[in-house]
Amino acid sequence: MTVRTRADLVSLPSYVPGKSIPGAIKLASNEVSAGPLPSVVRAIADAATAVNRYPDTAATDLVARLGDKLGVPVEQVAVGCGSVTLCQQLVQATCTEADEVVFAWRSFEAYPLITAVVGARQTRVPLTPGHGLDLDAMADAITPATRLVFVCNPNNPTGTALTEAEIERFVERVPSDVLVVIDEAYKEFVEDADVPDGVELAKRMWAAGRDNVAVLRTFSKAYGLAGLRVGYAVASPEVADTLRKVYVPFSVNALAQVAALASLDAEDELMARCRAVVAERTRVRDELVAAGYEVPVSQANFVWLPLGERTAAFNEHCLGHKVVVRAFPGDGARVTVGEPEENDAFLAAARSFAG
Ligand SMILES: *Cc1c(COP(=O)(O)O)cnc(C)c1O
């Protein structure tokens, strides 16, 4: 007899990771190209001698440090095995199969998959013509079945960001029993002063009696720890508590915990790297625009090229130049901003495609 797995998962596609091709420049996964800092590598190596022991499942030191840094009680911080896992935990914490998750589309690839895996329903709300989240349409899409709304800010893969006023107006429109999740995976690359710090915004909302705002952050992007898998949520005590209930025990491993702490110790150095990526982002976008491409202004460590039907050909062309981008055929290509030489190789490929 064949094992009876869930029928609704048969047609579900698997998550497509950015490709790694030997010898090619990888600009497909929004990683930081620079390797981990020596101090972080040392902390990981030191901790390696104790991996016969289980990690601290509560990640006590890391949670305390984050609470301190963010100015929130430890009860309101929950860690996860990457913030993608926290996305799943949040859906598990709020939805059963009758319930519904609302998110923009196109946005983070994992939202539709996670929602389907948990078994909840989903509503995808098209982006604006300017490739940003359409918050009015998202608010209109909320029904009595809606339990959670993902707001990716800046948005992956388009790089566009919402202002403080836009998010506040949106939260005021959302029923207070529907959780608004502000996914800030790229927060450290934001330079527009009108784009809010989600945690500060959430604190103001909580103080006004709205506990339905949560914020997700990760050590994978700006902190350069994508390979170790650690992220965190900042939420009301009740939501954070529920997140801990659906947490798979020990899933934030011991090396990830020490590496995250060592990265917080080296925050100034890491943020200086982010500023360098931001400067490169401006250069890459300016040169693409000069070459004739439409490129929305990005607040993240990548740029979006809405190439529509030309996306697959652009992808092949870049691969031919040994540059791996992230293509969403029929829609566009997302290109991570790497080191200057990597960006030069990509720009050369892009110019020869246009010209
Ligand atoms: C990369 C990313 C994440 C999560 O990354 P983790 O490695 O799982 O922490 C979450 N949200 C968005 C929008 C991302 O792009």
The ligand as a Tripos MOL2 file, in Angstrom:
@<TRIPOS>MOLECULE
LIG
   15    15     1     0     0
SMALL
NO_CHARGES

@<TRIPOS>ATOM
      1 C1         15.5060   36.1410    3.5900 C.3       1 LIG1
      2 C2         14.1480   36.4840    4.1070 C.ar      1 LIG1
      3 C3         13.6400   35.9910    5.3070 C.ar      1 LIG1
      4 C4         14.2420   34.9990    6.1650 C.3       1 LIG1
      5 O1         15.4110   34.5810    6.1800 O.3       1 LIG1
      6 P1         15.9260   33.5260    7.2360 P.3       1 LIG1
      7 O2         17.2010   33.1370    6.6290 O.co2     1 LIG1
      8 O3         14.9430   32.4230    7.3240 O.co2     1 LIG1
      9 O4         16.0320   34.2610    8.5280 O.co2     1 LIG1
     10 C5         12.4110   36.4040    5.7470 C.ar      1 LIG1
     11 N1         11.6910   37.2630    5.0490 N.ar      1 LIG1
     12 C6         12.1190   37.7500    3.8970 C.ar      1 LIG1
     13 C7         11.2670   38.7030    3.1810 C.3       1 LIG1
     14 C8         13.3410   37.3730    3.3780 C.ar      1 LIG1
     15 O5         13.7230   37.8390    2.2080 O.3       1 LIG1
@<TRIPOS>BOND
     1     1     2 1
     2     2     3 ar
     3     2    14 ar
     4     3     4 1
     5     3    10 ar
     6     4     5 1
     7     5     6 1
     8     6     7 2
     9     6     8 1
    10     6     9 1
    11    10    11 ar
    12    11    12 ar
    13    12    13 1
    14    12    14 ar
    15    14    15 1
@<TRIPOS>SUBSTRUCTURE
     1 LIG1         1 GROUP 0 **** ****
